[in-house]
Amino acid sequence: MMASVCVKISCAFVLVLMLLAETDGAGIPRPTVPRLTVPRNVHLHKHNTSSRHEGFVPLQLNTEVLAPAAPLRSLQNSSISPWTYDYKYDESLYPSHSFAEARCLLSGCLNLRGTEDSNLSSRLIKHQVLQLRRVKSSNGTYYFRLEQRLRAVGCTCVRNTYIQQE
């Protein structure tokens, strides 16, 4: 009995709130639209396209106001399985002729003291990419062939797996 009374009161309260929200006097602040203030010495170039007015203002960025970006620590050097990138070039690839391949710097992984631990192994992380290769046909014209490749993008640390033979 008490629960049904509470449900009825709650429903009535929600209905009153919904009715108030639809009226202008609901006391809900309306979002303000930012206005563009243009200095007097700047002239707007206006043109009318399909009854829509657009204005162009010369944009000047003050780089002194911008906050300097904090230098990011590279992930490849802060990993317990560090790697480097080998940059390769292939003229027949499209759209990019050059690409980077990761190479693990250690066979093991770094421990807390920063020395290599051979109980763990560094393994390549591979990502499958699609690329176009420009191929010359027998009649001398070129065409593009879609290829799937696995690219090494980084290294990770894994536990060595030992399988006991019986």
N, C-alpha and C positions, 0 to 999 in steps of 0.2 A: 504494500500500500504506500509506504513512505517512498519507495524507489520510483513508483509511477508518478507521484507528485513532483519529485525532483526532476524527472525527465520532462514533464509538462512545463515546469518553470524554466528549464534550460532551453527548451524549444521556443518558448515565448520570448525569452531574452535574445536568442539568436535572430528571431524574426524582427524584433524591434531594432536590433543593430543593422540588419540588412536594409530596413526601411530608412533608417537615418543615413546610411551610406549613400543612398540614391539621391538624397536632397542636397542642395547647395550649402545649406547651413549645417552640415554634419561636423564641421570643425576639422575636417581632414585637410592637411596642407596640400595644396596643388604644386606639382613640380614647376619650377621656374625655368623658362627657356633662356639660355645665355644669349646676350646681345653682343654683336660685334661693334666695337667702338673703333672708328677710323679717325686718325688725326686729320686736321683741317688741310694739311698740305698734300694729302694723298687723295687722288681722284679715282673714284670707282669707274671702271669701264663696264657699262651695262649693255646687255643686248637682250632682246625679247625673243624667246623661242617657245612657241605654242603657249602664249600667255603666262609664261613662267619667267620671272626676273632672276638673273644670276649676276652676282658681282664678283669681280676679281680684285684682290688686294695683293700688292707685292709682299712677299714673305721674306722676312729677314730674321735669321736665327742668331741669337747671341750665344756662342759656345761658352762664354765665361759663366753664364748662369747655370748651365748644365752640370749636374754632379758627375764627377769622374767615376767611371766604372771601376769597381774593385777587381783587381786581377784574379782570374779564376785559376785555381790549382788544377793542373791537368790530371785527368783521371788515369791516364796511362802511367804516370810516374808515382801516383799515390796508391796504386794497387799493390796487393801482396803478390801479384803475378804480373810484373811490369812487362810492357811491350813497346815496340817502336813500329814506325810505319815505313815500308819500302814503297816508293812511288814508281809506278810502271807506266809505260806509254805504248799504246797500240793505235796506229793510225786508222785501222779499219773499224774501230768502234765508233758508234754514234749514240748519243750526242756528244759524249765526253771522250776524248782520246786518252786522257790520263786518269789513273785511279790509284788508290792507296790500298796496300795489303798489310795487315798487321803481322808482326813476327814476335813471338815470345822471347824475352831476353834470358830467361832462366828455364832450366828443365824442372826444377823444384819450385817452391814458393818461399817467400820471406816469412820468418817467424817474428816474434815480438822484439827480438834483439837486432833485427835487420839482416840476419844471416840466412843463407839458403837452407831450407829444410827438405831433405830428399824423401821424407815420408809422404809428402804431398807432390802433386804434379801440376805444371802449368799446361793448360790446353787452350787451343784456339777457339774463339767464338766465331762461328760462321753464319753468314746471312745470305740468303738466296736472292739474287737479283736477276732481272731480265734486261738484256741489252741487245742492241741491233748491231750486226756485223755487216759491213759492206763487202760484197763478194762479186768477183768478176765472172760473168758467165762465159760459155764457150764462144758465143758470137761477139764478144768484146763489150757488151753492155754490163752495167752494174745493177745489182739488186741488193736488198737488205734481208738478212736472215735473222730471225728472232732466236736468241740463245739463252739458256739458263746457266748461271754460274754461281758457285759458292764463293763468296768473298770473305776473307778473314777480317773481322772488324775490331778484335780485341783479344785479350787472354783472360782466363779465369783459373782459379785454383780448385783442384779436385783431389779427392782421396784416391790413393792407389788401390786398385782392386787385385786381390790375389785369389786365384781359384786353386783349391787343394785338389790334387789328383789322388784317387784311391788306388 
